[in-house]
């Protein structure tokens, strides 16, 4: 998402994420020093986040079961996100390939 925002000159996007690990590492609250495989992604994401003046916030996940006390709308948000990603898969893959050049 951050690469897509950068490639399309989108700024000030509010990003909701249900992964506390991702949110806290990208926002540099938690260190990724002992995880070099994550640090590479965290460094890139933080750079893109700050360059675009985006905000990344944590939301409660759905827990994957009917009895979860988590945010009821999260499963629907995941479903909608996947529909959009599927619809724009070719565009996303093009942007990803260009960003690696």
C-alpha positions, 0 to 999 in steps of 0.5 A: 500500500505504501509503495502504491501511495508513493508511486501514485503521489498520494499523501496523508493517507490514514492506514488501519492495520490489525497487526500490532507488530507491523504498526509498532515497528513501522512507527519505530515504537518497537525495534527490529534490530534483532530481526534483520529480515523484518528490519529491511521492510520496516525501514522501507515502510517508515521511509514511505510513511514519513515521505507521504505524511501518512498515518499508520494506526492499530485496530483490533483484529477479528481473531478468525472465529465467531466468538471473538470479542474483536472488532466485528467490522474487521473481517468485512474490511479484510474481505473488501480489501482483498476484493480491491487488491484482486481487482487491481492485481495487475496494476499493483504488480506493475507498481511493485516491479517498477519500485524495485528498479 
